[in-house]
């Protein structure tokens, strides 16, 4: 399982977590994407990609679950945060806790400090984003925040989903995530902004795929809120939690596909928010399915 941090050339001189590491450059990674035969799949259970010495992105194997969600592990001086826990409960099938422990142990080997903590958060409460929570229930120094709206929004300091509401905040030590209430796909949804990288972590609210909309009016307000936020903050890349599109504009893979050899990149430019707004405006108040090159608005 590839968990080593390729950024550490000289472990005696670790990169400090100071300032910002903004870059809108593509992530430059070929993600595991399943195989023609799930039975003979040789992908790792979790692919680990280090964006920088303090930021890792994980993807679940499609042979374990076709959803193949992306997870995010962000390190601060005092604690790390894991955003989402994948689509599989059984640690024998998806050893998420073991993988995260290895990543944290490696990071602490380069940045030693006592009492380092882990906070487990979620982009929303759907099963393919919370299934691994139980793996962390007995982990020392760990807080697993339930994904339901009451618990999650209270912990994050999100008052309500009014457009004028201030984002919540999660302090990691030298790095603070902002948390934006983002209902529409699911009522407890949260979008996280990481000032260190400039990443906007949008869960299932925005990604290259079928943007399932449960509440049309709430989703429209959320997109407006994200556009306004991106106008005031240096967003570099928009990162959702799935890839469901092919590289042919507007064409998605069939639902439950376990082999996606022609995937586009995970990352999207912040301009995608305005394109979603344009599609919503074109559709109007009566929910209807509409495709764009990078996504499909899909009312439920």
N, C-alpha and C positions, 0 to 999 in steps of 0.2 A: 504494500500500500504506500504510494508516494507521498509521504508527509514531510520530508526534509525541506528546510527553508533554503532555496538556492541563492538568496541574497546575502547570506552570511559567508563571506570569504575568510575573514579573520574574526573568529568568535571573541577575541579579546578586545575588539573595537566595535561594539554593537552600535547600530544607528539609533540616536536618541529620538524620542517622540516629541519633536519640537516643531512648531509652526504648521505648515500645510504641505501636502505632497500632491498638489493638484496636477492632473494631466488628463486631457481628453483623448489621449492616444488609445487606439484599440487595445483590448486586453491581450490579443495575440495568442490565444489558446485554442487548440482543437479539443472540444469537449468529448468525453465518451458519449456515444449516441446509440448504443445497442448493437445488435448483430442479427444477421438473417435467421440464426437459430438461437433462441434464448437458452436452450439446453446446453449449447456449446459456447456460450458467451464467456469471454476471458477478460472482460473489463474488470477493474477493481470495484469493490462494493461502493466505495466513495472515491471520486477523483478530487484531489486537492490541488488548487492553483494558488500560489502566493502572488498577490498583486504587488506587494511591497513587504518589507520585513515585519509589518504590524497588521497585515490585512490578508486573509485567506478566504477563498471561495471554494465551496465543496459542491459536487454534483452527485446525486444518487444514481446508481446503475439502473438502466431501464429494464434489465432482465429481472430485477427485484421488484420494481413497480414501474409501470409505464409512465406515471406522472414525472418521474425523474426530476424532482424539484432541486433547485439550487438553495444552498444554505450559506450563511455569511458569519465568519468568525473574526471579530475585530478586537485588537488588543490595545489597552490603555495602560497607564503606569500603575494603577491600583487594581484594575479588574478587566476581564475580557467579557465580551457579550457574544452570545451565539443567537443568531436570528433564524428561527424556525428549526424544527427537528426532524423533518422528513416525513415519508409516507409509510414507514414500516415500524411496527412495534417491536418485533423480535430482534434482540441484539445479536443473535446468531446469524440472522439474515442481513442485518444492517448494523454493524458494530460502530454506531455513532459515538457513543460515550468513549469507547476505547480510542477511536481516532482523535476526538477532541482532546482527550487526556494526553495523547502523544504530542499533539500540536502545542498544547500549553506547556508541557514539560520541556519541549525543545525551546520554546520562547523564553521560559524562565531560566534555562541553561545559559542563554545569552544576555538575559536581563534579570539577574537574580534579585529576589526580594521576598520577604516573608509575608504570609497571610494573603496570598493572591487569590482573588475571588472570581467567580463566574456567574453571570446573569444570563438566563435563558429567556428570550423574548420571542414574539411572533408577529408576522405580518398580518395574520388573521386566523380565524378559528377552524378552518376547514381541516379535515382529517389528514390530508397529505402534507400538512405543515406542522402538525402537533403530535404525530404518532409516536415519536421517539422521546417524548417528555419523561416517561416513566424511567428511562435509562439514567436520568439525572436526579431522581427523587432522593436518593441516599448519598449523593456526592457531597463530600465536605466542602464548606465554603461556597455553596451554590444556592442561588435563589432562582427557582423556576416560577415565572410569573404566568398564571393561567391566561389563556388566550381570549376568554370572554371579555366583552366590552367593559363591564363594570370593573373587573379586577385589573385588566391591562391598562385601560385609560386612567384609572386612579393611580396606579404605580407610576405611569409615565408623566402624570401631571397634565393630561389633556382634559380641558374643562368640558368642551362640547364640540360639535362639528360646525359651529358657526364660522363663516369665512373670516371673521375678524379675530377669532380665538388665537391666542398665542400658542406656538408649538410647545409640546412637553420637552423634557430634557433628561438625558441619562448621562451622568458623569462617570467617565472611565478613568480619569486621571490623565491630564494632558490632552484629553480627547473627549469631546462631549457630543453625543448624538442628539439631534432634534427629532421629535416625534410628532407627526401630523395626523390628526384624525382623518380617515379617508373612507367613510362608508360608501356603499354603492354596489361593489362586488359582494361584500359581506359586511354586516353592520358593525363589527368590531375592528374592521381593517385599519391598519396603521401604515403610513409611509415614513421611513427613516431617512434622515439626511446626515451624512458623515462629512463634517467640514474638513477633516484631514485629507480625504481623497476627492471630495466634491461629489461623491456618488449619491444618487437618489435611489434608495432601495424601495421599490414599489410593489413588491409581492405580486399578487394577481390583479392589481389595479391597472398596471401598464406593463406589458411584456410583448414579445414577438409571438402572438398566438391569438386564441379566441378569448376576447375580453368579456367574460360572462358578467352581465349586469343584472343584479337582483332588484335594485331600486334605481330606476332611471333618473329621477329627480336628484337623489342623493349623489349618484355617480357624476352627474353634470356639475353639481356644486363642488365635488371633490376635484374634478379636473380644473375648474376655475381656481380653486385654492392652490393647486400645485403650480399652475401657470404663474399666479401672483408670487408664490414663494420663489420660483426659479428666476423671476425678474429681480428679486432682491438678494439672492444668494448665488455664489458661483458654482452652479451645477455643471459637472463635467460629463458624466454619463448617467443614463437611466438604466438600472438593472432590475429586472423582474425575477420571478422565481421559476419560469419555465421557458422552453422553446417549443413551439408547436407549428411554426411556419416552415415552409420549404424556402429555398433560395429563389423560387419563382414568385415574383410579387403578387400578393393577394391569395396565394394558394397555401392551404394548411395541410398537414398530415392528418389522416383519419384519426378520430378519437380511439384511444387505446393502442396506438402504434407503439411497437417496441423496437423498431429499427428506423433510425432517421439519418441516413448517411449524407443527406443534402441539406443540413441545417445552416441557417444564417448565424451570425454571431449573437451572443446573449445581449450585448450592450446596444443601447439605442442612444441617439443624440437627444438633448433636452428639447429640441424642436418638435419631437414626436408629440409632446403635450398639446401644442397648438394644432397639430393635424388631427388629433382626437377631437379637440374642440370643434374643428371645422366639420368633421363627420357628424358629430352630435347636432350641430346647427342645421346641417343639410337634412338630417332625418326628422328633426322637429320633436314635438312633445309625445308623439305616438311611437313607442319603441319599435324598432325594426332592425333587422340584421343588415350590416353594411360592411364591405371589405375595403381595406386600404392595403397598400403594398406591404406593410409590416405588421398588420393586425386585422382582426375582424371584430367589430362590435357585435355582441351576441346576447341580446336580451333573453332572460330566462322567464 
